[in-house]
């Protein structure tokens, strides 16, 4: 069991380099954690590797002060370099088994499965610690993403033995139905980090799990 296993429930706050630029990143994430974020993902698609490594390392220290795991989006090498708690992989990223070899048995590895229960089953058999479905609603971060359904969550809840994450256009208003259908985590970007009061926004999501 990975050390973050008990934290794979609740609000999963995902950073965005446009919404949380370098100078604002730490304060924004700390506000999200104060509001109840249980897991944080560092997501930065820029090519400035030294800057990304500095930011991710500082973010890891912040998260660990609050006993919150930090997951790195897509980049296994960066996760290893800073000692992050794990990675989140898409279908075009490194294969799960290869990532597991590099990161070790205690790392958290999450897999994007979009709208496919079959893909999720394969990921779990390969050793994924959680699977993510979505987009469930129109998303400003990925406007062209395939759409997943509530029935998929219900089927996944009865089929899978790992935590299930829902992502894509989730708000405090529509998120309750996702939790009821089987989502253990709600992954949110703009619903938290694009809001004027990040802590208050995070708290609205956290209440859905109470």
NUZA-509299 format. One record per residue: x, y, z of N, C-alpha, C in turn; residue in one letter. Coordinates in pm, whole numbers, plus 50000, padded with zeros to 5 digits. Example, Ala and Ser with C-alpha at 12.3 -4.5 7.8 and 13.67 -1.06 7.14 Angstrom:
<rs>
513194943150780512304955050780513204967050780A
512854977550708513674989450714512905000350787S
</rs>
This chain:
<rs>
500854988050000500005000050000500885012450000X
500605021849911501405034049906501065042950024X
501995051850062501795060050181500675069950168X
500245072950046499195082950026497835076550009X
497755063150028496505056250001495315061950073X
495485065750200494365071150278493965085050233X
494805091550151494505105050105493785105049970X
493555093549912492915092849781491395093749794X
490965103949865489555106949887489425122049897X
488365127449839488115141649857488535150149739X
488805162949766489175172449662490615170149617X
490775168649488492085166649423492365179349344X
493175188149398493435201249337494585200149236X
494335204549114495335203649007495745217748965X
497035220248969497525233648936497525235848785X
497605248248746497645252248605498585264048594X
499535263348503500565273748496499995287448458X
498825287848394498195300648361497435306248480X
496785297648554496005302148669496865303848793X
497935295948803498815296448920500255298148873X
500595309648816501985311748772502945311148889X
504245309748856505265307048956505175315149083X
505005328249070505005336749187503785335149275X
502725329249222501485327449297501215312849335X
502025303749285501745289549297501625284949442X
502615287849523502625282549660501475288149743X
501225301049731500135307049808498795301449765X
498635299449633497375294049582497135279849631X
498165271549625498025257649669497795256949819X
498475265349894498265265150039496825269050072X
496285278449998494885282250020493965270549990X
494255263149882493435251549848493515240849956X
494685238750011494855228950119494105233350244X
494195246150276493445251250392491935249050373X
491505249750248490095247750219489665233150219X
490635224150223490285209950233490815200850125X
491665205750033492235196949931493025185749998X
492785173349957493435161850016494605156749933X
494675161149807495705156649715495965168049618X
497235170049581497605180949490498385174949373X
498055179749254498815175749135499475188049074X
500775186849049501515197548981501425194948831X
500775204148761500575202748616501085215348547X
502175213748477502805224948405503385219348277X
502835223548163503235218148034504365225947969X
504955235648040506005243747981507285235547963X
508185240647881509425233547851510595238147937X
510335247348032511395252648118511645242848232X
512485232848208512705222248307513265227448439X
514295236048440514805240748569513745247848652X
512925256048587511865263148660510835253348714X
510465243548633509485233648677510015225648796X
511295222448791511865214648902511905222949030X
512245235649019512255244349138510855245649196X
509895248149109508525249749156508005236849221X
508255225649155507745212949206508385209449340X
509665212349355510365209349481509795217949594X
509595230849567509015239649669507595235349702X
506865231049601505485226749623505445213849706X
506375204949681506445192549759506675195649907X
507585204849936507855208450075506595214350140X
505885222850067504655228650119503615217850147X
503405209150050502395198650066502715189650185X
503975186150200504335177150308504235183750445X
504385197050450504145203850578502695202450622X
501825200650525500395199150554499945184550545X
500885175250532500565160950520499665158050401X
499915164850291499165162850166500125157650060X
499805146549993500695141249889500715150249766X
501865150349698502005157549572502225147649459X
501375148649358501455140349239501935149149123X
502805143649038503315150948922502575146348798X
502105155648719501405152448595502405148248487X
502255135948439502945130948320504435128148333X
505155135048418506615135348413507245126648522X
507575114248486508165104948582509545109848626X
510325114948532511665119748566511615130948669X
510685140148652510545151148749510115145748884X
509215136248886508775130349012509945123949086X
510795117049013511975110849074512945121449125X
513155131849044514145142149078513815149149209X
512535151449236512175158849357511685149749470X
511525136849440511005127749542509525129249567X
508755131849460507315133649472506645120649515X
505395121649555504665110049604504155101249492X
504145106349369503695098149259503485106149132X
502855099649034502605105948904501205102648857X
500705111248768499465108348697499815107148550X
499415096048488499785093048350498575092848259X
498745098448138497755097348033498125086047938X
497285083747838497515072347750498715074447658X
499185086747644500365089247560501645090247643X
501555088047771502725089347859503405075847878X
504385075447965505115063247994504165052048038X
504475039847999503665028348038503695026648189X
502565022048245502455020848390503515011648448X
503745000248385504714990848443506124996648444X
506455004348341507775010748339507865021648447X
506785029348462506765039548567506915033248703X
506275021948725506345015248854507775010748884X
508455005648784509845001448803510705013248845X
510495024648779511315036348808510965042848941X
509685042948976509245050249095509215041649221X
509085028649204509045019849320507645016349364X
507515006549452506205001249490505345010749573X
505945020449640505185029149730504675041849661X
505065044049537504605055949466503135054649427X
502445065849427501065066449380501095068349229X
500435059449157500335060949011498865060848973X
498435072048915497075073348866497055073148715X
495965068248658495845066648513494575073148462X
494675080948355493505086448288492865075648202X
491575073348223490855063048148489695068748068X
489525081948071488555088947988487145083448008X
486595076247909485245070747921485245055547910X
486375049247942486535034947918486705026948047X
485695019148082485825010248196486824999148167X
486864994548043487814984048007489254988648028X
489545000847989490885006348009491195007248158X
490215010848237490415011748381490704998148442X
489994988048398490224974448449491654970148418X
492104972848296493484969248259494484976948346X
494204989648372495114997748453495214992248594X
494084988448651494094983048787494854969848791X
494654961348693495394948748687496884951048674X
497254962248608498674965548591499274972348713X
498424975748812498954981248936498654995848962X
497695001648891497345015748917496765017249057X
497105028249123496585031049257495235038149253X
494965045149145493635050849123493445052748973X
492195053948932491875056548791491035069148784X
491145076348673490405088748654489545087848529X
488285091748543487355092348430486945106748406X
486645109748280486145122848245486665126948107X
486055137348055485405148348122483915145648142X
483405148848262481995146848289481155158748245X
481745170548240481045182548198481975190648109X
481465200448036482345208947955483455215048041X
484685214147992485835218548071486645229047998X
486935240348064487775250548000489215245747983X
489665236148061491045231348051491225222047931X
490195213747904490245204547790488885204647720X
488645214947638487315216447578486945205247482X
487925198347426487625187747330487625173847389X
487675172647521487775159547585486515151347564X
486695138047557485545129147546484705130247673X
483435127247663482515128847775482225115347841X
482305115047972481995103148050480625105048116X
480045094148163478685094548216478625090048361X
477535093548427477315089048564477215073848570X
476635067748469476505053148470477875046448465X
478855052848402480215047548403480765047148545X
480535057748621480995057948759480335046948841X
479055045048819478335034748893478865020848861X
479145018348733479715005448694481115003748750X
481915014348745483285013648796483305011048945X
482365016949018482295015149162482095000349197X
481324993249117481034979249145482074969849086X
482944975048998483904966448927485324967748980X
485704979649022487104982549055487314982449206X
488554979549245488884979249388489914989949424X
489975000549342490845011849372489995024649371X
490495035549431489755048149428489515053049285X
488375059549267487955064749137487925079849143X
488535086149044488595100849036487745105548919X
486945115748940486175122148834486805135648803X
486835139248674487455151748633486665157848518X
486765170948505486215177648389484985186048415X
485175199048431484055208348444483265206748572X
483895201548676483165198548799483045211048885X
481835213448933481545224649022481005219149155X
480925227349257480295222649381478845218549362X
478185224049260476785220749236476625207249165X
477455204649063477285191948990478135180749048X
479035183949140479925173849194479255163949286X
478185168049353477515159049447477005146549378X
476495147949256475995136249183477125126649148X
478315131849122479465123449090479895115449213X
479905121949329480275115049453479245104149483X
477985107349466476925097549492477045085649398X
477465088149273477565077449174478785068649194X
479775073449271480915064849297482275071349296X
482355084349271483665090949269484205092649410X
485415087849433486085089849561486835103249565X
487195108249447487915120949436487285129349326X
487285142449345486905151849240488145160049206X
488625158649084489805166049038489345179248977X
489905190149027489415203448990490595212648962X
490485220248854491495230348822490875244348839X
490125248748738489615262448740488565264648848X
487835254148885486835255548990487425259649123X
488735257349139489455261649259490355273449227X
491275271549132492345281349114491975293549029X
490815293148964490365305048890489395313548973X
489185309649098488225316649182488905327749264X
488185338449294488795349549369489195345649511X
488465336249571488795331449705489015316349695X
490275312549678490615298549653490245289749772X
490525294349892490215286350011488715283750022X
487925293950001486465292350009485955283049899X
486545284249780486135275549670486455260949701X
487655258549754488045244849789487125239249897X
486735247549991485895242950102484525238150051X
484025244349946482735240149891482825225849836X
483945222749771484125209049721484335199249837X
485135203249934485425194250046484155190350120X
483195199350127481945196350198481165185050131X
481375182850002480655172249933481015158449985X
482135157450055482595144550105482315142750254X
481675152450314481405151650457480095144250484X
</rs>
